[in-house]
Amino acid sequence: MQANLQIDPTDARILTALSADSRRSYADVAAEVGLSTAAVHERVKKMLERGVIERFALRVDPAKVGQHFTAYVAIRNDGGVHCRDIAPRLREMPEVLELHSVAGEHDFLAKIRTTHARALEDVLYQIKAIPGVARTTSTVVLNTEFEDRPIAYGMQDAA
């Protein structure tokens, strides 16, 4: 596990600005945070080099591309296969958007998005066919109030 990388308040403001819209120009971000464009560019470059910024990504409205159905699926290992052998199989499934190893009754929590309930059923059959998967428990999302919220950079230390 990598140690926490500390960021200063200016980097936190840059990250907040870019998290809202990563296509913003450095000049626009610079005006917002009170730096020169070159200074913002240099800070972003350093955060990329340090791995603070992993990548810049595109956000697509799932409903507008036919992905209307979201579920969270808890997955339990049968104990005969190591969890590290199950995760790569789940990574291969395009419907599995997120996979978290968790403590408690289950071993994984997966966020799955599909076109409809029948497609979710098909994905669940695929998951249950993976060697080592004992059972799944699904929670279907009725409505999403918000998601993809940016991290509150540095705000945890303020309390």
C-alpha positions in Angstrom: 0.0 0.0 0.0 1.4 3.4 -1.0 1.9 6.1 1.7 -0.5 9.1 1.6 0.8 11.8 -0.6 0.3 15.2 1.0 -0.9 18.0 -1.2 -0.9 21.7 -0.4 -4.0 23.9 -0.4 -3.1 25.3 -3.8 -2.9 21.8 -5.4 -6.1 20.9 -3.6 -7.9 23.9 -5.3 -6.4 22.9 -8.7 -7.6 19.3 -8.2 -11.1 20.5 -7.2 -11.3 22.7 -10.4 -10.1 19.9 -12.7 -12.3 17.3 -11.0 -15.4 19.4 -11.9 -14.2 19.6 -15.6 -10.9 18.1 -16.6 -11.1 19.8 -20.0 -10.8 23.3 -18.4 -7.9 25.3 -19.7 -5.0 25.9 -17.4 -5.6 29.6 -17.9 -9.1 29.2 -16.6 -7.9 27.2 -13.6 -5.1 29.7 -13.0 -7.5 32.6 -12.8 -9.6 30.6 -10.3 -6.8 29.7 -8.0 -4.7 32.9 -8.3 -1.6 31.5 -10.1 -0.1 32.0 -13.6 -1.0 29.5 -16.3 2.6 28.2 -16.3 2.5 27.6 -12.5 -0.7 25.6 -12.9 0.7 23.6 -15.8 3.9 22.8 -13.7 1.8 21.8 -10.7 -0.4 19.5 -12.8 2.7 18.0 -14.4 4.2 17.3 -11.0 1.0 15.8 -9.7 0.9 13.5 -12.7 4.5 12.4 -12.2 3.8 11.7 -8.5 0.7 9.7 -9.3 -1.7 12.1 -7.5 -3.5 12.5 -10.8 -3.9 9.1 -12.4 -5.5 10.1 -15.6 -8.0 12.4 -17.3 -11.2 10.7 -18.2 -14.5 11.2 -20.1 -17.8 10.9 -18.2 -20.7 9.5 -20.3 -24.3 9.6 -19.3 -25.1 5.9 -18.9 -28.8 6.3 -19.8 -28.0 8.0 -23.0 -26.0 5.0 -24.2 -28.6 2.5 -23.1 -27.1 1.6 -19.7 -30.3 2.2 -17.6 -29.9 -0.5 -15.0 -27.4 -0.4 -12.1 -26.9 -2.9 -9.3 -24.4 -3.5 -6.5 -23.5 -7.1 -6.2 -21.8 -8.6 -3.1 -19.7 -11.6 -3.9 -18.6 -14.3 -1.5 -15.7 -16.6 -2.1 -16.1 -20.3 -1.3 -12.7 -20.5 0.4 -11.3 -23.0 -2.1 -9.9 -20.3 -4.5 -8.0 -17.2 -3.4 -9.9 -13.9 -4.0 -6.9 -12.7 -6.0 -7.8 -15.4 -8.6 -11.4 -14.2 -8.8 -10.7 -10.5 -9.3 -9.0 -10.8 -12.7 -12.1 -12.7 -14.1 -14.4 -10.0 -12.9 -12.1 -7.3 -14.4 -12.7 -9.0 -17.8 -16.4 -8.4 -17.6 -17.3 -4.9 -19.2 -20.4 -4.6 -17.1 -18.4 -4.6 -13.9 -17.5 -0.9 -13.5 -16.0 -1.1 -10.0 -14.7 -3.9 -7.8 -13.9 -3.5 -4.2 -12.4 -6.1 -1.8 -14.3 -5.7 1.4 -14.3 -6.9 5.0 -17.4 -8.6 6.5 -19.8 -11.2 5.2 -18.7 -10.8 1.6 -15.3 -10.7 -0.1 -16.1 -8.3 -3.0 -18.6 -5.5 -3.8 -19.1 -4.9 -7.5 -20.9 -2.0 -9.2 -22.6 -3.4 -12.4 -24.3 -1.5 -15.1 -26.4 -3.1 -17.8 -29.2 -2.3 -20.2 -32.0 -4.1 -18.3 -32.7 -6.6 -15.6 -32.4 -9.6 -17.9 -28.9 -8.5 -18.8 -28.0 -8.3 -15.1 -29.3 -11.8 -14.7 -26.9 -12.9 -17.5 -24.0 -11.2 -15.7 -24.9 -12.8 -12.4 -24.8 -16.3 -14.1 -21.3 -15.4 -15.5 -20.1 -14.3 -12.0 -21.5 -17.5 -10.4 -19.7 -19.6 -13.0 -16.3 -18.2 -11.9 -14.4 -20.9 -9.9 -14.4 -19.9 -6.3 -17.6 -17.8 -6.2 -19.9 -19.3 -3.6 -22.8 -16.8 -3.9 -23.9 -13.3 -4.8 -26.3 -10.9 -3.2 -27.7 -8.1 -5.4 -29.0 -4.7 -4.6 -30.8 -3.0 -7.5 -30.5 0.8 -7.8 -33.9 2.5 -8.2 -32.5 6.1 -8.6 -29.1 7.7 -8.4 -29.1 11.0 -6.5 -25.5 11.6 -7.3 -22.3 9.7 -8.2 -18.7 10.4 -9.2 -18.4 13.1 -6.6 -14.9 14.5 -6.5 -12.8 13.8 -3.4 -12.8 16.6 -0.9 -9.1 17.2 -1.3 -7.5 18.1 2.0 -10.9 18.8 3.6 -10.6 15.8 6.0 -7.7 17.5 7.8 -9.7 20.7 8.4 -12.0 19.0 11.0 
